[in-house]
Amino acid sequence: MTVYIHGHHQSVLASHGARTAASSAAYLLPHLHPGDRVLDLGCGPGSITLDLAEAVGPEGRVVGVDAAAAAVASARDAAAARGDTTTVFEVADAYALAFEDASFDVAHAHQVMQHLADPVAALRELARVVRPGGLVAFRDADYGGMTWHPASPGLTRWLETYRAAARLAGGEPDGGRHTLAWARAAGLTDIVPTTTTWSYATPEARSWWGGQWVERATRSSYAAATVAAGLNTQEDLQAIAQAWRQWADDEDGWFVMVHGEVLARVP
């Protein structure tokens, strides 16, 4: 059984809710068309899903699914706030989707496969519900590829303990480098692998990125999981949070997150 290492603390939902299709699914957007039927797996608080719905227009059909009821509730609230009454959000199992074969033209998943014990099985399930010739698109971070400046023992400990806890939970935190291999193993065709980054270096970006990790380092499921596994003590978590504060306040602070992404066809 895979446990979602981030959990659904408000700081996590707020962070995920800041994601947009432009920042997180730019590789997919040119391939969407008005009227497309789109499934968004692991939709979280729905910000990307709702952007995808705008891309396919009112004649399209968009469904966002997530394993967590809290995330689905947040996504429904986001849809109401946007005045979107057509996008559907449901609780679902990535390995057993409640949709008939070939129900969608496009299936999308952002930062999902890295958290699953069997990402290939999940991709095969996405392929099942997409019509032949349709698209499967997914993007995952690679924690092992994250870099920052200045050097920080606290951030090094954060990354080491996050990766260890994620693997104990059944996931692969360095998922970005595996995206091509997972797509090939799932039997997808016409695979186009690409790489993009998120970077945080402006004062505003550092404040936001560092600030939400201060919260997540002490209050999220990551914090609880690392303590439960003996990877951190509460004192360690406080030191990690302080390291994030110091990084965010440093005028030279710089952080980059690498992502692997795949656009592929269903045979």
N, C-alpha and C positions, 0 to 999 in steps of 0.2 A: 504493500500500500504506500502511495506517495503522499507526503504531507507538504502542503504549500508553505514554504519556509518563511515567506513574508507575512502571511496571515492577513487579516483584514482590519487592523487597527485604523483609526481615522486618518493617521498620518500616511498610511499606505494608500488608502483610497484616494486621498487628496493628491498624492504624488501621481498615481495612475490616471486620475481624472484630468491632469494637466496635459496628457498626451493627446495629440491630434493625428489625423491621417497624414497631414503634411509632414509632421515630424517623425512619424513612426511607420507609415505605409506608403511613402512617396514612390517606391518601386512598383507598387500595385496600381496606383491611381490612373496612370495613362491607359490601363487595360480594362477599366470599368466603363460600361456603357449604359445609357438610359434604359431602364427596364430589366436590368440584370437582377437575378435572384442571388443574394449574398448571405452566406453564413459566417458569423464572426465567433470563432471558438475561443473561450477564455476572455470574454468581453470585458470583465471587470466592471468599473463604473460607467462604461458605455461611451466614453468620449470619442474613441476612434470609430466605434460602430455607427454613431449618429452622423459622423462625417462621411462614412461610406454610404449611408442612406442618402445624404445630400448629393453624392456623386452619381448615384443611379437614378435619382429623381423620384417623383411621386408614382411613376408607373412601375418602379422596381419593387422588390420585396427584400427586406433585410431582417434577419433574425440574429440576435446575440444570445449566446449561451455561456453559462459559467457554472462551475461545480458548487460555488458558494452562494447561498441565498442572500447573504448580506450584500455581495457585489451586485446581484441581480436587482435587489431593492434599490440600491444606489443608482443603477443604470436607469431604472424606471423613473426615478425622481429627476434624473438629468434629462430624460426625454420629455417629461412634463414641463420642465423649466424652459426647454427649447420650443415647446409647442408642437412637438412631434407626436402624432397620435397613431402612426402606422408601424413604426419599428417595434418589433416584438422582442422581449427579453424573457428567457426561460432558464430554469435550473436544468442542467444536463450532465451526463457522464461522457467524457471525451471518447471512451472506448465503446460506447453503446448509444449512439445518437438516435433519438426517436423520430427519424425522418426516413422516408422511403428512398430507395436507390434513385440517383439522378435527380434529386429534388432541387439542386442549386446549380447556378452557372459558375459561381466562385465560392471558394472557402478560404477564409483568412484566419491566421492565428498569430498574435503578437506576444512574445515573451511567455509562451506556453510550453513548448516542447521541452525546454530545459528543466521544467519542474516535474516531468512525467517519468515514471519508471520504464515505460515502453513507448517512446515517441514514435517509433516506426508503426506500431499498432494503431496509434492515434491518427497518424497520417493516412494509413490505409482506410481507416473509418471515414476520414474526410473525403478521400477519393471515392468511397462508396456512395456518398450522398451528393457528389458532383457529377454532372452529366459527362459522358465521354467527350473529350475535347475541351472540357471546361478547365478552369484554373484552380490550383492550390497554391496559396502564398503564405509563407511563414517567415518570421524574423525572430532571432534570439540573440541575447547579449552573450558576450564571452567574458566572464569575470576574470579569467586568467590573463586577459589582454588589457585589463584596465591599468592605466598609468596616471600618475599625478606628480605635482611639484608644489611645494618643496617636499623633500623626504620626510616621512612621518612614521615613527614606530607604531603609533596608535592606529593609523590607517592601514598599515601593514597587518597588524593584528586583526583589525576588522575584516580585511579581505581573507586572510587565512582562516579565520573562524567561520566566516560566512560560507566559504567553499566547503569546508569540512562538514558543517551542519547541513548544507544542501545535499551533499552526497549521503549523509546518514539518513536524510529524509527520503532518499530514493531518486533524486534528480541528478542532473549533470550541469553544474553551474557554468562550465565552459562550453555551453551548447552552441555558441556561434560557429565554432570551428567544425562542428559536426553536421551542420545543416545540409550540405551537399550529400554526405554519406547517408544521412537519414532519408533524404528524398530518393536516392537511388535504391536503397533497401526497401522502400515502400512501393517501388515499381512505377514511380512517376516518370514522365518522359518530357522531352524538350526542356530540360532543366536549365534555368539561367541563374547561376549563383552570383551574388553581389555582396559588397561590404559597405556599410555606412557607419557613421559615428555620431554620438552625442558628445558635445564638449561644454565645459563649464569654466569660464575664465573671467567673465565680466563681473563686476561687483554684484549685480542683480542675480546673475546665474549662480554665483558662489553662495550667496545668501540663501537662495531657494534650495539648492541641492544639499548644501551643508546643513541647513536648518531642518529639512525633513529627515536627514539621516541622524541628527541628534535625537529626534523623537523615536525613530525606528530602532536606533541602537539601544534604547533603554526600555521601550514599551511594546515593541512589536513581537510577533512570533519568533523572529530571528533571535531576539534577546533571550526569550524563554528557552528556545531550543538549544542555544549554545550553553546556557547555564545548566540545563538538564543533562546535557551530554558531557559536562565537565570541561568544556572548552573555554569558558569564561566564568568569572565570579561577578557579582554585582559591582565590585570595585573595578574590575576590568572594563565592564560596560560603561561605567562613569568615565573612565579614562579614554575610552573610544569616543564617547560623546564629546569630551573636551577636545580631543584631537580634531574632530569635525569642526568644532567652533573655531579653533585656531586656524585651520585651513581656510575656512570661509572668510575669516577676517584678514588674511594675508593678501596684500595687494599683488603679490606674485603668484597667488594660488591658481592652479590649472589642473583640470581633471578631464580625462577622455574615456568614454565607454565605446568599445567596438561591438558591432553587430554583424552577424552573418544573416543573409536573407536569401530566400529561394522563391522563384516563380517557376511553376512547372505545370504541365498538362496531365490530365487524366487520360490514360490510353483507352 
